[in-house]
Amino acid sequence: MIEPEMAFCDLAQDMQVAEAFIKYLVRYALDHCPDEIELFANFVDKGLKARLAAVLDRDFARITYTEAIDRLKACGKEFNSPVAWGTDLQSEHERYLCEEVFKRPLIVSDYPKSIKPFYMRVNDDNTTVAAMDILVPGTGEIIGGSQREERYDRLVKRIEEMGLNP
């Protein structure tokens, strides 16, 4: 999994760079490795070329974690792992959202602060953090990233909230 580290970027910029990076990698593979792509498309994954083209042809969908939980709860599908706000999304939830709902790569952002590390920037709602995951159909989570907490007083507070020694 890729976790970009960029100074002076907020979450929106992190998401833009991560999406552009994935598109660059797909374009590069298609342009420079056509024989390998053909081999995999013929013998490993018949839908590979279509999925790769879909990555390049459309912008990635974007929703917040809260919207993802709401969609999962409302879909009527039975999941092995329960869906509840404040719990981490499981692979089956991520796959359902990107493969069945959006049918393209999906960026989920603004996760609950209770399930993320202290160094992620706390949003103004004080319940979520500026974090994101990129989910790709047929692959799952491929990039995770966040905006780091730059406000010293809030960083110390989060460290203490988590029972750590600042």
Secondary structure, 3 states (H helix, E strand, C coil): CECCCCCCCCHHHHHHHHHHHHHHHHHHHHHHCHHHHHHHHHHCCCCHHHHHHHHHHCCCEEEEHHHHHHHHHHCCCCCCCCCCCCCCCCHHHHHHHHHHHCCCCEEEEEEEHHHCCCCECECCCCCEEEEEEEEECCCEEEEEEECECCCHHHHHHHHHHCCCCC
